[in-house]
Amino acid sequence: MKKNTLLHKFKNITHTFTAREGGCSLPPYDSMNLAFHVNDNSWHVDRNHNILADTLGYNKNSLVYMKQIHSNTVHKVDEHDNFHMPRSCDALITDKINIPLMVMAADCSPLLFYDEIQKVIAVAHAGRAGAFQNIATNVVKSFEKDFQSKAKDIYVSVGASIGACCYEVGKEIAQEAKELHLEYAVQSRQKRYYLDVSSILKTQLLACGILEEHIEFSPDCTCCKNDTYFSYRADGITGRFAGVLMLKEE
């Protein structure tokens, strides 16, 4: 498992970014695939969830994850949410203790949010579509509206994702970025276009009032390091790694 360092100082949260090793799934899902929807053996996926729950010390059945749909929809976790009933959305937010939240990825950016003052956590899934639709801003707005958070109190840790080194896009996507005033995130090399999703997310987080020193991005590109992470761009048929975040008793 890969841990970013920004959230490590907070003793009342459990968090991690998983990698592709440490589970029981067989190739091409080897081995810590956490997604049921990619045609892996469901017993293996369930076993992988049990391994992760045991490692991090939470009840697997209390885990809340998502049917990720490349939207900007944020769901406030309620009493109906559980491991067996994932919501169709791309962000989850809660102030509930001992309810782990999970975001899955295989090139898209997995984001973990924590407000140390109001004791609120959120996770979000941001690929190109989510970044273009500004899901990060919607998450911060939910912190502010639903939990009276202040942006300056929120920390954001972003796990590994595909980098501009590998994320080639078509001319139409480059044009769409330009129309959204995101042309700064498009790189042109040898008449090909490459998108830097991380730069979009960082710009949006800063615009929300998140302090720069409260933001961290993993330097790893999932496509370059598909031996460490699952990468849809590199492998096509593959699993999903995850970001996990949970509030604990203080």
Backbone hydrogen bonds in HBPLUS format (Angstrom, degrees):
<---DONOR---> <-ACCEPTOR-->    atom                        ^
c    i                          cat <-CA-CA->   ^        H-A-AA   ^      H-
h    n   atom  resd res      DA  || num        DHA   H-A  angle D-A-AA Bond
n    s   type  num  typ     dist DA aas  dist angle  dist       angle   num
A0002-LYS N   A0017-PHE O   2.49 MM  15  5.00 143.8  1.62 164.4 177.7     1
A0017-PHE N   A0002-LYS O   2.89 MM  15  5.00 139.4  2.06 144.5 157.0     2
A0008-HIS N   A0005-THR O   3.12 MM   3  5.19 150.0  2.21 105.3 114.5     3
A0010-PHE N   A0007-LEU O   3.18 MM   3  5.84 163.2  2.21 119.8 124.6     4
A0248-LYS N   A0012-ASN O   2.70 MM 236  4.90 161.2  1.73 147.7 142.8     5
A0014-THR N   A0246-MET O   2.81 MM 232  5.10 155.3  1.87 145.8 154.3     6
A0246-MET N   A0014-THR O   2.83 MM 232  5.10 144.9  1.95 151.6 157.9     7
A0016-THR N   A0244-VAL O   3.06 MM 228  5.40 146.2  2.18 143.4 146.8     8
A0244-VAL N   A0016-THR O   2.89 MM 228  5.40 162.0  1.92 159.4 163.4     9
A0018-THR N   A0242-ALA O   2.79 MM 224  5.38 158.4  1.83 158.2 164.9    10
A0020-ARG N   A0228-THR O   2.88 MM 208  5.76 161.7  1.91 155.8 154.5    11
A0032-MET N   A0020-ARG O   2.71 MM  12  4.86 157.2  1.76 134.8 136.0    12
A0025-SER N   A0031-SER O   2.92 MM   6  4.36 157.8  1.97 137.2 129.8    13
A0029-TYR N   A0026-LEU O   2.84 MM   3  5.53 142.3  1.99 135.1 132.6    14
A0034-LEU N   A0240-ARG O   3.16 MM 206  5.71 159.2  2.20 146.8 153.1    15
A0044-HIS N   A0041-ASN O   3.02 MM   3  5.37 119.7  2.39 105.4 119.6    16
A0045-VAL N   A0041-ASN O   3.08 MM   4  6.49 157.4  2.14 152.3 159.2    17
A0046-ASP N   A0042-SER O   2.92 MM   4  6.08 163.9  1.95 147.7 151.9    18
A0047-ARG N   A0043-TRP O   2.92 MM   4  6.08 154.7  1.98 144.3 151.7    19
A0048-ASN N   A0044-HIS O   2.86 MM   4  6.13 152.9  1.93 147.9 155.5    20
A0049-HIS N   A0045-VAL O   2.98 MM   4  6.35 150.7  2.07 147.6 155.4    21
A0050-ASN N   A0046-ASP O   2.98 MM   4  6.32 150.0  2.07 144.4 153.0    22
A0051-ILE N   A0047-ARG O   2.91 MM   4  6.24 155.3  1.98 151.4 157.9    23
A0052-LEU N   A0048-ASN O   3.00 MM   4  6.26 162.3  2.03 149.2 153.4    24
A0053-ALA N   A0049-HIS O   2.87 MM   4  6.03 162.9  1.90 150.6 155.6    25
A0054-ASP N   A0050-ASN O   2.91 MM   4  6.06 160.7  1.95 149.5 154.6    26
A0055-THR N   A0051-ILE O   2.94 MM   4  6.13 153.8  2.01 145.8 153.5    27
A0056-LEU N   A0052-LEU O   2.95 MM   4  6.14 160.4  1.99 154.0 158.2    28
A0057-GLY N   A0053-ALA O   2.75 MM   4  5.61 128.8  2.01 140.4 153.4    29
A0058-TYR N   A0053-ALA O   3.06 MM   5  5.12 158.1  2.11 135.3 141.8    30
A0062-SER N   A0059-ASN O   2.93 MM   3  5.48 156.1  1.99 117.6 125.5    31
A0063-LEU N   A0060-LYS O   3.02 MM   3  5.37 161.5  2.06 112.5 118.5    32
A0083-PHE N   A0061-ASN O   3.34 MM  22  4.99 168.3  2.36 129.0 127.8    33
A0064-VAL N   A0100-PRO O   2.88 MM  36  6.24 164.1  1.91 163.6 168.7    34
A0102-MET N   A0064-VAL O   2.94 MM  38  6.19 146.0  2.05 159.3 157.9    35
A0067-LYS N   A0087-ARG O   2.67 MM  20  5.68 175.2  1.67 150.1 150.9    36
A0089-CYS N   A0067-LYS O   3.23 MM  22  6.23 135.7  2.44 128.4 140.8    37
A0090-ASP N   A0073-THR O   3.12 MM  17  5.68 168.3  2.13 146.0 149.5    38
A0075-HIS N   A0091-ALA O   2.85 MM  16  6.09 168.7  1.86 142.7 144.9    39
A0093-ILE N   A0075-HIS O   3.05 MM  18  6.38 142.0  2.20 155.3 155.5    40
A0077-VAL N   A0093-ILE O   2.97 MM  16  6.00 161.8  2.00 159.4 165.4    41
A0081-ASP N   A0078-ASP O   3.15 MM   3  5.78 167.8  2.17 120.0 123.8    42
A0085-MET N   A0082-ASN O   3.23 MM   3  5.55 164.6  2.25 112.8 117.5    43
A0125-HIS N   A0090-ASP O   2.84 MM  35  5.25 155.4  1.90 158.8 158.7    44
A0092-LEU N   A0123-VAL O   2.93 MM  31  5.41 151.7  2.01 147.6 156.2    45
A0123-VAL N   A0092-LEU O   2.92 MM  31  5.41 148.6  2.02 145.5 154.8    46
A0094-THR N   A0121-ILE O   2.96 MM  27  5.64 159.4  2.00 158.6 162.6    47
A0121-ILE N   A0094-THR O   2.93 MM  27  5.64 169.0  1.94 171.8 171.9    48
A0098-ASN N   A0247-LEU O   2.81 MM 149  5.67 169.1  1.82 151.5 153.8    49
A0101-LEU N   A0245-LEU O   2.84 MM 144  5.36 168.8  1.86 151.9 154.5    50
A0245-LEU N   A0101-LEU O   3.01 MM 144  5.36 152.9  2.09 147.9 155.4    51
A0103-VAL N   A0243-GLY O   2.97 MM 140  5.26 156.9  2.02 150.2 157.2    52
A0243-GLY N   A0103-VAL O   2.82 MM 140  5.26 155.5  1.88 153.6 162.1    53
A0105-ALA N   A0241-PHE O   2.92 MM 136  5.57 152.9  2.00 146.2 149.5    54
A0241-PHE N   A0105-ALA O   3.04 MM 136  5.57 149.2  2.14 169.3 162.6    55
A0232-TYR N   A0106-ALA O   2.80 MM 126  5.55 169.7  1.81 152.4 148.9    56
A0162-ILE N   A0107-ASP O   2.86 MM  55  4.71 164.8  1.88 130.4 130.9    57
A0109-SER N   A0126-ALA O   2.87 MM  17  5.03 165.0  1.90 132.8 130.7    58
A0126-ALA N   A0109-SER O   2.95 MM  17  5.03 165.0  1.98 148.7 153.1    59
A0159-GLY N   A0110-PRO O   2.94 MM  49  5.42 163.0  1.97 159.7 161.7    60
A0111-LEU N   A0124-ALA O   2.87 MM  13  5.00 174.4  1.87 152.0 153.6    61
A0124-ALA N   A0111-LEU O   2.92 MM  13  5.00 147.2  2.02 138.4 143.3    62
A0112-LEU N   A0157-SER O   2.84 MM  45  5.16 157.1  1.90 149.9 157.7    63
A0157-SER N   A0112-LEU O   2.87 MM  45  5.16 159.6  1.91 150.5 156.7    64
A0113-PHE N   A0122-ALA O   2.78 MM   9  4.90 168.4  1.79 152.0 150.5    65
A0122-ALA N   A0113-PHE O   3.06 MM   9  4.90 147.9  2.17 132.0 131.0    66
A0114-TYR N   A0155-TYR O   2.89 MM  41  5.15 147.3  2.00 144.6 151.0    67
A0155-TYR N   A0114-TYR O   2.75 MM  41  5.15 159.5  1.79 142.3 148.7    68
A0115-ASP N   A0120-VAL O   2.88 MM   5  5.19 166.3  1.90 156.5 160.4    69
A0119-LYS N   A0115-ASP O   2.91 MM   4  5.37 126.7  2.20 135.9 148.9    70
A0120-VAL N   A0115-ASP O   3.36 MM   5  5.19 147.8  2.47 128.6 137.7    71
A0131-ALA N   A0127-GLY O   2.90 MM   4  6.02 161.4  1.94 152.9 158.3    72
A0132-PHE N   A0128-ARG O   2.82 MM   4  6.00 162.6  1.85 154.1 159.3    73
A0133-GLN N   A0129-ALA O   2.90 MM   4  6.08 142.0  2.04 143.3 153.9    74
A0135-ILE N   A0130-GLY O   2.99 MM   5  5.40 164.1  2.02 148.7 152.8    75
A0134-ASN N   A0131-ALA O   3.05 MM   3  4.89 155.9  2.11  98.9 106.2    76
A0138-ASN N   A0134-ASN O   3.37 MM   4  6.79 154.6  2.44 145.3 152.1    77
A0139-VAL N   A0135-ILE O   3.01 MM   4  6.35 150.0  2.10 153.2 161.1    78
A0140-VAL N   A0136-ALA O   3.14 MM   4  6.47 163.2  2.17 150.0 153.6    79
A0141-LYS N   A0137-THR O   2.91 MM   4  6.15 156.4  1.96 150.5 157.6    80
A0142-SER N   A0138-ASN O   3.02 MM   4  6.22 145.6  2.14 140.1 148.6    81
A0142-SER N   A0139-VAL O   3.09 MM   3  5.11 120.4  2.47  94.7 109.5    82
A0143-PHE N   A0139-VAL O   3.04 MM   4  6.43 154.0  2.11 150.5 157.5    83
A0144-GLU N   A0140-VAL O   3.04 MM   4  6.34 159.6  2.09 149.4 154.3    84
A0145-LYS N   A0141-LYS O   2.80 MM   4  5.92 163.4  1.82 152.2 156.9    85
A0146-ASP N   A0142-SER O   2.85 MM   4  5.42 154.6  1.91 139.7 148.0    86
A0147-PHE N   A0143-PHE O   3.11 MM   4  5.25 141.5  2.26 124.3 133.3    87
A0149-SER N   A0143-PHE O   3.08 MM   6  5.26 170.4  2.09 127.4 125.2    88
A0153-ASP N   A0150-LYS O   2.87 MM   3  5.57 161.6  1.90 124.0 130.2    89
A0154-ILE N   A0151-ALA O   3.09 MM   3  5.39 168.4  2.10 115.6 119.2    90
A0156-VAL N   A0214-HIS O   2.80 MM  58  6.19 166.1  1.82 170.4 174.6    91
A0216-GLU N   A0156-VAL O   3.00 MM  60  6.48 149.0  2.09 159.2 167.9    92
A0158-VAL N   A0216-GLU O   2.89 MM  58  6.09 154.9  1.95 148.0 156.5    93
A0218-SER N   A0158-VAL O   2.86 MM  60  6.17 145.6  1.98 152.8 163.9    94
A0222-THR N   A0161-SER O   3.15 MM  61  5.12 150.5  2.24  96.4 105.4    95
A0166-CYS N   A0163-GLY O   2.99 MM   3  5.68 155.0  2.05 118.4 124.1    96
A0167-TYR N   A0163-GLY O   2.91 MM   4  5.96 151.7  1.99 155.0 163.8    97
A0168-GLU N   A0166-CYS O   2.89 MM   2  5.89 125.8  2.18 114.7  98.4    98
A0195-LEU N   A0167-TYR O   2.94 MM  28  5.72 155.6  2.00 159.4 162.1    99
A0169-VAL N   A0193-TYR O   2.86 MM  24  5.54 158.6  1.91 135.9 142.5   100
A0173-ILE N   A0170-GLY O   3.12 MM   3  5.42 126.9  2.42 102.8 115.3   101
A0174-ALA N   A0170-GLY O   3.11 MM   4  6.48 159.7  2.15 151.7 157.7   102
A0175-GLN N   A0171-LYS O   2.89 MM   4  6.14 148.2  2.00 143.9 152.9   103
A0176-GLU N   A0172-GLU O   2.93 MM   4  6.14 150.3  2.02 137.9 146.0   104
A0177-ALA N   A0173-ILE O   2.91 MM   4  6.17 159.8  1.95 151.3 156.1   105
A0178-LYS N   A0174-ALA O   3.10 MM   4  6.35 153.3  2.18 139.7 146.8   106
A0179-GLU N   A0175-GLN O   2.95 MM   4  6.28 154.7  2.01 149.7 156.2   107
A0180-LEU N   A0176-GLU O   3.03 MM   4  6.30 136.6  2.22 143.7 155.5   108
A0180-LEU N   A0177-ALA O   3.12 MM   3  5.09 129.3  2.39  94.0 107.7   109
A0182-LEU N   A0177-ALA O   2.71 MM   5  4.82 164.4  1.73 152.9 149.1   110
A0181-HIS N   A0178-LYS O   2.99 MM   3  4.94 158.2  2.04 107.3 111.0   111
A0185-ALA N   A0182-LEU O   2.92 MM   3  5.75 166.0  1.94 126.4 130.7   112
A0186-VAL N   A0183-GLU O   3.13 MM   3  5.33 167.8  2.15 111.3 114.6   113
A0196-ASP N   A0185-ALA O   2.81 MM  11  4.96 154.4  1.88 148.7 156.3   114
A0187-GLN N   A0194-TYR O   2.74 MM   7  5.02 169.4  1.75 154.9 158.7   115
A0194-TYR N   A0187-GLN O   2.78 MM   7  5.02 151.4  1.86 150.3 157.1   116
A0189-ARG N   A0192-ARG O   2.86 MM   3  5.25 156.1  1.92 148.2 155.2   117
A0192-ARG N   A0189-ARG O   2.93 MM   3  5.25 143.4  2.06 109.3 120.5   118
A0200-ILE N   A0197-VAL O   3.04 MM   3  5.17 121.7  2.39  99.4 114.2   119
A0201-LEU N   A0197-VAL O   3.00 MM   4  6.35 165.5  2.02 159.8 162.9   120
A0202-LYS N   A0198-SER O   2.92 MM   4  6.10 165.1  1.94 152.3 156.3   121
A0203-THR N   A0199-SER O   3.08 MM   4  6.10 161.2  2.11 139.9 145.2   122
A0204-GLN N   A0200-ILE O   2.96 MM   4  6.19 159.4  2.01 153.5 159.2   123
A0205-LEU N   A0201-LEU O   2.90 MM   4  6.10 160.5  1.93 153.2 158.4   124
A0206-LEU N   A0202-LYS O   2.97 MM   4  6.13 165.8  1.99 153.1 156.7   125
A0207-ALA N   A0203-THR O   3.00 MM   4  6.15 152.2  2.08 141.5 149.6   126
A0208-CYS N   A0204-GLN O   3.08 MM   4  6.34 131.7  2.33 138.8 150.9   127
A0208-CYS N   A0205-LEU O   3.12 MM   3  5.13 133.2  2.35  95.3 108.1   128
A0210-ILE N   A0205-LEU O   3.15 MM   5  5.59 155.5  2.21 156.5 149.0   129
A0209-GLY N   A0206-LEU O   3.01 MM   3  5.23 152.2  2.09 105.3 114.1   130
A0214-HIS N   A0211-LEU O   2.84 MM   3  5.17 155.8  1.90 111.7 119.8   131
A0215-ILE N   A0212-GLU O   3.21 MM   3  5.45 156.0  2.27 116.0 115.5   132
A0225-LYS N   A0221-CYS O   2.92 MM   4  6.04 153.1  1.99 149.5 158.0   133
A0228-THR N   A0225-LYS O   2.88 MM   3  5.45 154.2  1.95 115.0 123.1   134
A0229-TYR N   A0225-LYS O   2.96 MM   4  6.22 159.1  2.00 151.8 158.7   135
A0235-ASP N   A0231-SER O   2.95 MM   4  5.92 159.4  1.99 146.4 152.6   136
A0236-GLY N   A0232-TYR O   2.78 MM   4  4.62 146.7  1.89 122.0 131.4   137
A0237-ILE N   A0235-ASP O   2.88 MM   2  5.71 115.3  2.31 117.2  99.9   138
